[in-house]
Amino acid sequence: MNFKYKAMSLQGRMVSGQLQAENTDDLEQRLQNMGLELVNYRQQQAKRQHSPKIPREELITFYFYMEQLLRAGVPLLDCLHDMRNTLEQSPLRDVISSLIEDVQAGTQLSEAMARFPKTFNSVSVQLIAVGEISGELDKIFTHLTAMVKWEDELISQTKRLLMYPIFTLVVIGGLLAFVLTYLVPELTQFLISVLPGELPARIQMLNQLSDFVIHYWYLFFIIPVLLFTLLRLAMHVSQTVRFQVDYWKLRLWLIGPILQKIILARFAAFFSLMYGAGITVIDCLETTGKITGNLAIEAALKEVQSNIDEGMKMSESFAKASLFPPLVVRMISIGENTGELDVALNNVSYFYDRQVRESIGKIQAVIEPVLILIMGLILGGVIFSVLGPLYDVIAESSQSLR
């Protein structure tokens, strides 16, 4: 049964959470084992174990704390107890409470962590399992701390990469909205009062476009949202659509190659970490494929895995797949020949990480003048369309006066 409880800690602090227990006596006993005194409870309907999404900053703190205590010789359960007691009420505190409960019941830490797939990814779980077998759990937590820090920085770079094109589109869209809803109508009214006869065709077309934007402006918000929603729904329903979208992302002009390098850097870093910890190549490929976040890359890794199962060399398998650049294939070949595959893949991760930084820096340097140029072309087009006929009239009047 699932219970929602309120309890008092040894420090006199009120805490709340959820626990699975056979009955109220079992609930009270479990809370006492956690250093809590039951105050009140409410039984809930049984449901699947909740796996919250924990911010990376909190995961870094958790991994670092565990590494420091384990290295100092503190037993695992005491580490978890100390970590939980340092936290305020939060999803991470509830997760650690569940880990304590499972470990006390005789479950391995890796198995307990596997119950929270949104909190601890498959790479983390497998590495913890390797640490439990080898007896070097503190070193695994050291690697996990470095891995999450690097991943956090990589995600930050990805956001910066996508932020500038979005910012450009927003600015250009705002400029066009201002020109078409305010500037064009004002200038059109002025030209009607100045120019004899009908307005030139290009002004009439511009004015019709302005009227459309003024009366149907909401379509420019509804249609993109509707198309995006339909695309997400299609991706959720059809693996083929999702594959095509993920493949198309890697082929986007300017952004696609950088996204591909970010994904490959993440793949190489995780693969190196797992392989260095003693996990087999096949298991490394299967796990890292699931966390790439791109179905096209995942499918290519499955193809590599299948080729290796059939007896093909790892470097040949990567060369046969079409989505891996020559650098990846070359470094894997070097790693195979030297017996240091983890070192070779670390070099791939470092090289691509450096290239991504440089590419984002170049985009940041180019985006401002490009934005100014686009704005200038838009304003120049409007001015030419509106003021061109006015200039013609003034020129004709000057010639007639002569």
C-alpha positions, 0 to 999 in steps of 0.5 A, spaced: 500 500 500 502 507 498 501 512 504 502 519 504 505 521 511 507 527 515 513 525 520 517 529 525 525 528 525 530 527 530 531 535 530 524 536 531 523 538 523 516 536 520 517 532 514 512 529 509 512 524 503 510 518 500 512 510 502 510 503 500 508 499 506 504 493 508 500 496 513 500 502 518 505 498 523 510 497 517 509 504 515 511 506 522 517 501 523 520 504 516 519 511 518 523 509 525 528 506 521 529 513 517 529 517 523 522 519 523 516 519 528 510 518 524 505 524 526 499 522 521 498 519 514 493 517 509 492 511 505 493 512 497 491 508 491 497 504 489 501 507 483 507 506 479 513 508 483 514 516 481 521 518 478 522 525 479 526 529 474 532 532 479 535 538 477 543 537 474 545 542 480 542 537 485 545 531 482 552 534 482 551 535 489 549 528 491 554 525 487 560 529 490 557 528 497 557 521 496 564 520 493 567 525 499 563 520 504 565 514 501 572 516 500 573 517 507 570 510 509 563 512 511 558 506 510 554 507 504 547 507 508 550 512 513 552 516 507 545 516 504 542 518 511 547 524 512 545 526 505 538 526 506 538 529 513 542 535 509 536 536 505 530 540 505 523 537 503 524 536 496 523 531 490 531 529 491 530 528 499 524 523 497 528 519 492 534 518 497 529 516 502 526 510 498 534 508 496 535 508 504 529 503 504 531 499 499 538 498 501 536 497 508 531 491 505 538 488 502 537 491 495 543 493 491 544 501 490 544 500 483 537 496 483 534 501 487 537 507 483 534 503 477 527 504 479 528 512 478 529 512 470 528 520 470 532 521 476 538 516 474 539 515 467 541 508 465 549 510 464 549 512 471 545 505 474 550 501 470 556 505 472 554 504 480 553 497 478 560 496 476 562 500 482 559 495 487 562 489 483 569 492 483 569 495 490 570 502 487 564 506 488 567 512 490 571 513 484 564 511 480 561 517 484 567 521 482 566 520 474 559 521 475 560 528 478 564 530 472 560 527 467 554 531 470 558 537 470 560 536 463 553 534 461 550 540 464 555 545 460 554 541 454 546 542 454 548 550 456 551 550 449 546 547 446 541 552 448 546 558 446 546 555 439 538 555 439 537 561 442 540 566 437 536 563 431 530 564 435 532 571 437 533 573 430 526 570 428 523 574 433 526 580 432 525 580 424 518 578 426 517 584 430 520 588 425 515 586 420 509 586 424 511 594 426 512 595 418 506 592 416 501 594 421 503 601 423 508 604 418 505 602 411 498 604 413 500 611 415 505 612 408 499 609 404 494 614 407 499 620 405 500 617 398 493 617 397 493 624 399 499 626 394 499 622 388 493 623 383 489 617 380 490 610 383 496 607 387 502 603 383 501 596 383 506 595 388 503 599 393 497 596 392 500 589 394 503 592 400 497 595 402 493 588 401 498 585 405 498 590 411 490 589 411 491 581 411 496 582 417 492 587 421 485 583 420 488 576 421 494 577 425 492 571 430 493 566 424 501 567 425 500 565 432 495 559 431 498 556 425 505 555 428 503 552 434 498 548 431 503 545 426 508 544 431 503 540 435 501 536 430 508 534 428 509 532 436 503 528 435 506 525 429 512 524 432 509 520 438 505 516 434 510 514 428 517 512 429 518 513 422 516 521 422 520 521 429 526 518 425 525 523 419 525 529 424 531 527 427 535 526 421 533 532 418 535 536 425 542 533 423 542 536 416 539 543 418 544 549 415 549 551 420 545 548 426 545 541 424 553 540 424 553 543 430 548 539 433 551 532 430 557 534 434 554 535 440 551 528 440 557 525 438 561 528 443 556 526 448 556 519 446 563 519 446 564 521 453 559 516 456 562 510 452 569 512 454 566 512 461 562 506 461 568 502 457 573 504 462 569 502 468 569 495 465 562 495 461 562 491 454 562 494 448 555 491 446 552 494 453 556 501 452 553 501 445 546 499 447 546 504 453 549 510 450 544 509 444 538 510 448 541 517 451 543 520 445 536 524 444 536 522 436 533 516 433 537 517 427 544 516 431 540 511 435 539 507 429 546 508 426 548 505 433 544 499 433 546 498 426 553 498 429 552 493 434 549 488 429 555 488 425 559 487 431 555 481 433 556 478 426 564 479 427 565 485 424 571 490 427 568 496 431 572 501 426 569 497 420 562 497 423 562 505 424 565 506 417 559 502 414 554 506 418 553 513 414 552 518 420 559 518 423 564 522 421 571 520 419 574 523 425 570 518 429 572 512 425 579 513 425 579 514 433 576 508 434 580 504 429 586 507 433 583 505 440 582 498 437 589 497 435 592 500 441 587 497 446 586 504 449 579 505 446 576 509 452 582 514 451 581 515 444 573 516 445 575 521 450 579 525 445 573 525 440 569 528 446 574 533 447 575 535 440 568 536 438 567 539 445 572 544 443 569 545 435 562 546 438 565 552 443 568 555 437 562 554 432 557 557 437 562 563 438 562 564 430 555 564 430 555 569 436 559 574 432 556 573 425 549 573 428 549 581 429 551 583 422 546 578 419 540 581 423 542 588 421 543 586 414 536 583 414 533 589 417 536 593 413 533 589 407 526 589 409 526 597 411 529 598 404 524 594 401 518 598 404 521 605 403 523 603 396 515 601 394 512 606 398 517 612 397 519 610 389 512 613 386 512 619 390 519 620 388 516 619 380 511 624 381 516 629 384 520 628 378 515 629 373 512 635 377 519 638 376 520 637 369 513 640 367 515 646 371 521 647 366 
